[in-house]
Amino acid sequence: MFVLTLENCPDGVYSVYDEEDKQVIPIFQVEDDADRYLLQLKERPSCPKMEVVEMEDHVIIGACQDRGQPFSIITADDFLIPPDDLI
């Protein structure tokens, strides 16, 4: 599984807000999809430096569940685009 983090700071996992203004962590199954999403983010001048980090699925999902942090598994069949009001 792959997540986006602040560069050199894997504890700072990227999240987006859902319709209910809850932060949701996108967890990508495919590295290319995470890379593509990051490239879209980097097009925004206000985007901080971020990187794609590989994590074992049980580690990232377990950490989210332990903290009550909502997450979404982004499969190869999903197409995720950063929200317009991201930053």
Secondary structure, DSSP 4 states (H G I P E B T S, - for coil): -EEEEETTEEEEE--EE-TTS-EEEEEESSHHHHHHHHHHHHTSTTPPPEEEEE--HHHHHHHHHHHT--EEEE-TT------TT--
